[in-house]
Amino acid sequence: MIQISSVEKRQQKKLVILWSITFLILFPLLVTLGLLMRLNQGEWMRMSPGTFYALMTLHGLGMAGSLFSIALAAISYLIATRYARLNIGVGYFSYVSVVLGVLGLAIASLYAKFGAGWYLLYPLPFTGANWPAWSTGLTIISIIVLGIGLLINCLHVLYALAKEYGGITRIAGWQYFKKDPPEKELPSVVMISTISLVPAVLAFLAASVMLIMYLLKYFEPSLAFDPLLLKNLTFFFGHTLVNVTMYIGVGWLYTLLPEFTHRDWKITKVTAIAWNATFFFILFAYFHHLYMDFVQPLPLQYAGQLASYFSAIPATAVTMFGVIVQLYHSKIKWTIVPLMFLLGTAGWAIGGFAAVVDSTISINKVLHNTLWVPAHFHTYMLMGILLFILAFFYYLVGAKEDPGKDQKPKLGFWLFVIGSYSFLLMFYLGGLNSVPRRYSDYGGIPLKNVHETGAHLAQAASVSICLLLLGLMLMYVTLFTKLLRSSRPAAQNETVL
Ligand code: HEM
């Protein structure tokens, strides 16, 4: 633990509250875009394909970007107030870059209908596009702007941790590989943040190369690049970033759950090896997105299947085991924070299992490009990382000290869980019934039963989304008031967590 002044703690808390409020406003708006897409697929409303893909692009980029940003902000806050000094200016720089980037993306997609998807798949944004060319440029520049802010933030956190704990191998926990345990203990959150943020930095670097190529093509249309190279860079970036968002959340699970169970959760040789193994495999798992690309060298396809299996096992297995050890006979009070941690861990396991199923080559031949794919990543994002993030917010507003008063959020929480799982179930059933993903209008499917099944499932999903939104709003009532109250100067006398 580091010693920092109450003024610095308050500054860090103000910053994380700003991030939290911004996220809490943005999130339901992005869910509403998802609702509109499902309503259109369910034939309960009509929008043009151009509008649908513009909404899908903003929804995908917005969700992935905002979840990573808030996860980084939350872990930075925990680190800054407990483990290593962080510069508040870097935090605000990152916040402003992300807000500017999101504004740019919103203008490009909502106003100009830029609709190439989060993956901007080359040469798609430049060939046969039905949106103005400037919106392609604006999207590329917006992603660069928000990417720079996040990259600098990641590098800053890694540098501060390495400085405090004696170098990069130490913060990655390599001292635990030796026979005897190290003299000085490393907090688990430091090791997990390192294992998450180093791949995030590599992902941002891959994205920089890719975006510079896009920018060159935008300014000089006669240039041509290798589409396979760009697809590899895109999926290395996207897949890695979404995975590390989950791992960052697991970082605060290791730190905060013990405060409720009153049991230690320390790094051991096994946890250090498991997390470092995950670090290695996570970098190669993305190959499972390219199984259908016949020009991809065959050994990489096999590497993709193996890395997907291995990346899913070590960190997940030790964490699940750790959660069981934490909770078993612990006499924990089931307030909203530990409940969210428990169900978040379950969501991570369920979504992860569905991902491993899909990464199996023989199964992927059937499920590829069906709704099974959004099903799995929506599960671990919505029922995994989002629950960890909400748990963090409740912890931040003092739900630990105030356990008796959280009845309204609990009702909201259960409505949210029921709504979310029924929304997700419709994606899974769609996948199993061969309903394709990224289809604005299932009427375009030449098989009558697939069209009808897809539309009925989308209708059921729309009702479920309304339920989850209702649950979210019930949770918001207390969360918002408490967050706003903690950000006011009057809160200066309150405990800073
Ligand atoms: C309740 C909340 C959500 C709803 C209602 C929702 C809804 C949808 C829908 C309907 C689609 C189009 C699926 C298709 O037909 O292919 C979609 C795509 C997408 N969603 Fe969500 N979503 C939600 C939460 C999230 C979250 C938390 C993430 C976080 C990463 C996310 C990321 C994405 C992405 C990246 C795509 C684009 C997928 C692609 O490229 O095929 N969504 N979402």
Boltz pocket constraint, residues with backbone or C-beta under 6 A from the ligand:
constraints:
  - pocket:
      binder: B
      contacts: [[A, 30], [A, 31], [A, 33], [A, 34], [A, 35], [A, 37], [A, 38], [A, 56], [A, 59], [A, 60], [A, 61], [A, 63], [A, 64], [A, 67], [A, 117], [A, 118], [A, 242], [A, 374], [A, 377], [A, 378], [A, 381], [A, 382], [A, 386], [A, 423], [A, 436], [A, 437], [A, 438], [A, 439], [A, 465], [A, 468]]
      max_distance: 6.0
